[in-house]
Amino acid sequence: MAHATDAPDHISSVSVDPAEMESFSRMAADWWNPSGMFKPLHVMNGARLGFIKNTLCEHFHRDPEADQPLKGLRILDIGCGGGLLCEPLTRLGAQMTGVDALEKNLKTAKTHAEQMGLEIDYRHGTIEQLVESGEAPFDAVLNMEVIEHVANPPDFMADCAAMVRDCGIMICSTINRTMKAFFLAIVGAEYVLRWLPKGTHQYDKLVRPREIKNWLTRAGLTVEQQIGMSLNPINDRWSFSDDLSINYVTTAIK
C-alpha cells in the first residue's frame, strides 16, 4: 500500500467536472449537519450502510452480526466527501481509504474523524491519480453517487475497476436517466422540495443501468446485481425493490 506521501497531491479535471466544483466546495462545511444541505445523504445513509455491510459480508463470507464484520478488509470510498460512509465502515472494522477531489471536503472529513477517534486514510485527488500512484488494489471499491458528476464516465469506471483486486467487489449507486427521475430527483428534489441545491444534477449526465453494466464489463468486472432504491417522503426512509427507474445500486465482481 502506498504511503500518504505517494498519494495524489493535485486535482485533475479528467473525471472531475470543473463546472461542478464550486457548488460542492460551498457545501462542504455542511457535511456533518444532519439537517443541513446534505440531509438527503444522511437520510440515505442507513439504507446504504445496511446494503454495503450485507453485500460485503455475503461476498467475503463474514458474519454480519459480528461486532466488526468487515475487520481487515481494505475499502476505497471514491468521492468520499465529508466521510459519511468512511466513518461507520471504519467502526465495522474496515481499513478505509477515502478519496476526494475537493480539499475542503477532506479537511472536513479528517477533522471529524479525529474528533471521533477514528483512523481513516483520506487522500486529496482523483481516482485517476490514485491509479497512477501505484496504489495496491482494494478488497472493495465504493462508487456512491459520484458517476453522475464526472466528465468521462467510461474512463472513470475503468479507473475504479482498476482499483478492485482479483475476486474483489465494486458497489456503485447513481440515478437513472428517465423522465421519472428527471421529475422526482431533479425537479422535485431540487426545485420544489429544495432537498438539494438547484443544479446538483444534470439530466443528460444521469446514467442508465445498461450503460453502467457495459462500462463495468469492458473494465473486466462481472455485474452480479442491479437493484432499485426508493424514498418514502412521508417517513424519510429508503427501501430496495426491483424498480430501477430512479435511484439504483449495481454490484460487480472482478
C-alpha positions as CSV (number, residue, x, y, z in Angstrom):
1,M,0.0,0.0,0.0
2,A,1.3,3.4,-0.9
3,H,2.1,5.9,1.8
4,A,0.3,9.2,2.1
5,T,3.2,11.0,0.5
6,D,2.8,8.8,-2.6
7,A,-0.9,9.8,-2.9
8,P,-2.2,12.3,-5.5
9,D,-1.3,15.8,-4.5
10,H,-3.3,17.9,-7.0
11,I,-6.7,17.9,-8.7
12,S,-7.0,16.7,-12.2
13,S,-10.0,17.5,-14.4
14,V,-10.0,14.1,-16.1
15,S,-13.0,12.8,-14.1
16,V,-14.0,15.9,-12.1
17,D,-16.2,18.3,-14.0
18,P,-14.8,21.8,-13.2
19,A,-18.3,23.3,-13.6
20,E,-19.5,21.4,-10.5
21,M,-16.5,22.0,-8.2
22,E,-17.6,25.5,-6.9
23,S,-21.0,24.3,-5.9
24,F,-19.7,21.3,-3.9
25,S,-17.0,23.4,-2.3
26,R,-19.6,25.8,-0.9
27,M,-21.5,22.9,0.6
28,A,-18.5,21.0,2.1
29,A,-18.7,22.7,5.6
30,D,-22.3,21.4,6.0
31,W,-21.4,17.7,5.5
32,W,-22.0,16.7,9.1
33,N,-25.1,18.7,9.8
34,P,-27.9,16.1,9.5
35,S,-30.5,18.9,9.0
36,G,-28.3,20.8,6.5
37,M,-27.7,20.7,2.8
38,F,-26.6,17.0,3.0
39,K,-29.7,15.9,4.8
40,P,-30.6,13.6,1.8
41,L,-27.3,11.7,2.2
42,H,-27.8,11.4,6.0
43,V,-31.3,10.0,5.3
44,M,-30.0,7.6,2.6
45,N,-27.0,6.5,4.8
46,G,-29.0,4.0,6.8
47,A,-30.1,2.1,3.8
48,R,-26.8,2.4,2.0
49,L,-24.8,1.2,5.0
50,G,-27.0,-1.8,5.6
51,F,-26.8,-2.8,1.9
52,I,-23.0,-2.4,1.8
53,K,-22.4,-4.3,5.0
54,N,-24.7,-7.2,4.0
55,T,-23.3,-7.3,0.4
56,L,-19.7,-7.4,1.7
57,C,-20.4,-9.9,4.4
58,E,-22.0,-12.2,1.8
59,H,-19.2,-11.8,-0.7
60,F,-16.4,-12.3,1.8
61,H,-18.2,-14.9,3.9
62,R,-18.4,-12.8,7.0
63,D,-20.9,-12.9,9.9
64,P,-23.0,-9.7,9.6
65,E,-23.9,-10.0,13.3
66,A,-20.3,-9.8,14.4
67,D,-19.1,-6.6,16.2
68,Q,-16.7,-5.8,13.4
69,P,-17.8,-7.9,10.4
70,L,-15.6,-6.0,8.0
71,K,-12.4,-6.3,10.1
72,G,-9.3,-6.5,7.9
73,L,-11.0,-5.5,4.6
74,R,-9.4,-2.7,2.7
75,I,-12.1,-0.5,1.2
76,L,-11.9,2.5,-1.0
77,D,-14.6,5.2,-1.0
78,I,-14.4,7.3,-4.2
79,G,-15.7,10.8,-3.8
80,C,-15.9,10.3,0.0
81,G,-17.0,13.8,0.7
82,G,-17.2,14.5,4.4
83,G,-16.7,10.9,5.4
84,L,-20.4,9.8,5.9
85,L,-19.6,6.3,4.7
86,C,-15.9,6.1,5.8
87,E,-16.6,6.6,9.5
88,P,-19.4,4.0,10.1
89,L,-17.5,1.4,7.9
90,T,-14.4,2.0,10.0
91,R,-16.4,1.3,13.1
92,L,-17.4,-2.0,11.4
93,G,-13.7,-2.9,11.2
94,A,-12.8,-1.9,7.7
95,Q,-9.5,-0.2,6.8
96,M,-10.9,2.8,4.9
97,T,-9.3,5.0,2.3
98,G,-11.3,8.0,1.2
99,V,-10.5,9.9,-2.0
100,D,-12.0,13.3,-2.9
101,A,-11.1,16.0,-5.4
102,L,-12.1,18.8,-3.1
103,E,-9.6,19.6,-0.3
104,K,-12.3,21.3,1.8
105,N,-14.2,18.0,1.9
106,L,-11.1,16.2,3.1
107,K,-10.3,18.7,5.8
108,T,-13.9,18.4,7.0
109,A,-13.7,14.6,6.9
110,K,-10.3,14.4,8.6
111,T,-11.2,16.8,11.4
112,H,-14.4,15.0,12.2
113,A,-12.7,11.6,12.1
114,E,-10.1,12.8,14.6
115,Q,-12.8,14.2,16.8
116,M,-14.4,10.7,16.8
117,G,-11.1,9.0,17.4
118,L,-11.1,7.2,14.1
119,E,-8.1,6.5,11.9
120,I,-9.1,6.9,8.2
121,D,-6.7,7.4,5.3
122,Y,-8.0,10.4,3.4
123,R,-6.4,11.3,0.0
124,H,-6.8,14.6,-1.9
125,G,-7.0,13.8,-5.6
126,T,-8.9,11.8,-8.2
127,I,-9.3,8.1,-8.9
128,E,-7.0,8.5,-12.0
129,Q,-4.2,9.9,-9.8
130,L,-4.7,7.1,-7.3
131,V,-4.3,4.5,-10.1
132,E,-1.2,6.3,-11.5
133,S,0.4,6.4,-8.0
134,G,0.7,2.6,-8.0
135,E,-1.7,2.1,-5.1
136,A,-2.5,-1.6,-4.4
137,P,-6.0,-2.6,-5.4
138,F,-8.7,-2.9,-2.7
139,D,-10.9,-5.6,-1.5
140,A,-13.9,-3.4,-2.2
141,V,-14.5,-0.1,-4.0
142,L,-17.4,2.1,-3.2
143,N,-18.6,4.4,-6.0
144,M,-21.6,6.0,-4.5
145,E,-23.5,8.9,-6.1
146,V,-20.4,10.0,-8.0
147,I,-20.6,8.8,-11.6
148,E,-23.3,11.3,-12.5
149,H,-20.9,14.1,-11.7
150,V,-17.8,13.1,-13.6
151,A,-16.7,14.3,-17.0
152,N,-15.9,11.0,-18.7
153,P,-18.0,8.1,-17.1
154,P,-16.5,5.2,-19.2
155,D,-12.9,6.1,-18.3
156,F,-13.9,6.9,-14.7
157,M,-15.4,3.4,-14.3
158,A,-12.3,1.8,-15.9
159,D,-10.1,3.5,-13.3
160,C,-12.5,2.5,-10.5
161,A,-12.3,-1.1,-11.7
162,A,-8.5,-1.0,-11.8
163,M,-8.6,-0.4,-8.0
164,V,-10.6,-3.6,-7.3
165,R,-8.4,-6.6,-6.6
166,D,-9.0,-10.0,-8.1
167,C,-12.1,-11.5,-6.6
168,G,-12.9,-8.1,-5.1
169,I,-16.2,-6.2,-5.5
170,M,-17.4,-2.8,-6.5
171,I,-20.6,-1.2,-5.3
172,C,-21.9,1.7,-7.4
173,S,-25.1,3.8,-6.8
174,T,-26.5,6.5,-9.0
175,I,-29.6,7.9,-10.6
176,N,-31.2,6.5,-13.8
177,R,-31.7,8.7,-16.8
178,T,-35.5,8.5,-17.1
179,M,-38.3,11.1,-17.2
180,K,-39.5,9.8,-13.8
181,A,-36.0,10.5,-12.4
182,F,-36.0,13.9,-14.0
183,F,-39.3,15.0,-12.4
184,L,-38.7,13.4,-9.0
185,A,-34.9,13.5,-8.4
186,I,-34.2,16.9,-10.2
187,V,-37.4,19.0,-10.5
188,G,-38.9,17.6,-7.3
189,A,-35.9,17.3,-5.1
190,E,-34.0,20.4,-6.2
191,Y,-36.7,22.9,-7.4
192,V,-39.9,22.1,-5.5
193,L,-38.9,20.5,-2.2
194,R,-35.4,22.0,-2.2
195,W,-33.8,19.0,-0.6
196,L,-30.7,19.7,-2.8
197,P,-29.3,22.9,-4.3
198,K,-30.5,23.7,-7.7
199,G,-28.2,22.3,-10.4
200,T,-26.8,19.5,-8.3
201,H,-27.8,17.0,-11.0
202,Q,-27.9,17.5,-14.8
203,Y,-30.3,15.2,-16.6
204,D,-28.0,14.4,-19.5
205,K,-25.3,13.2,-17.1
206,L,-27.6,10.7,-15.4
207,V,-26.7,7.1,-16.2
208,R,-28.8,4.2,-17.3
209,P,-28.3,0.7,-15.8
210,R,-27.3,-0.9,-19.1
211,E,-24.6,1.9,-19.5
212,I,-23.0,1.1,-16.2
213,K,-23.2,-2.6,-16.9
214,N,-21.5,-2.1,-20.3
215,W,-18.7,0.0,-18.8
216,L,-18.0,-2.4,-16.0
217,T,-18.0,-5.4,-18.3
218,R,-15.5,-3.6,-20.6
219,A,-13.3,-3.0,-17.5
220,G,-13.2,-6.7,-16.6
221,L,-15.9,-6.9,-14.0
222,T,-19.0,-9.1,-13.9
223,V,-22.2,-7.4,-12.8
224,E,-24.0,-9.5,-10.2
225,Q,-26.9,-7.3,-9.2
226,Q,-28.8,-4.1,-10.0
227,I,-31.4,-3.2,-7.5
228,G,-33.6,-0.1,-7.1
229,M,-33.8,2.3,-4.2
230,S,-36.8,4.4,-3.4
231,L,-37.5,7.1,-0.8
232,N,-40.8,7.2,1.2
233,P,-41.2,11.0,1.6
234,I,-43.6,10.5,4.5
235,N,-41.3,8.7,6.9
236,D,-38.0,9.7,5.2
237,R,-36.9,6.1,4.8
238,W,-35.3,4.3,1.8
239,S,-36.2,0.8,0.7
240,F,-34.9,-1.6,-2.0
241,S,-37.0,-3.0,-4.8
242,D,-36.9,-4.1,-8.5
243,D,-37.8,-0.6,-9.6
244,L,-34.6,0.9,-11.2
245,S,-36.4,3.9,-12.6
246,I,-34.9,6.5,-10.2
247,N,-32.1,5.5,-7.8
248,Y,-30.4,2.1,-8.2
249,V,-27.3,0.2,-7.0
250,T,-25.0,-2.0,-9.0
251,T,-22.7,-4.6,-7.6
252,A,-19.9,-6.2,-9.7
253,I,-17.1,-8.7,-9.1
254,K,-13.7,-8.9,-10.6
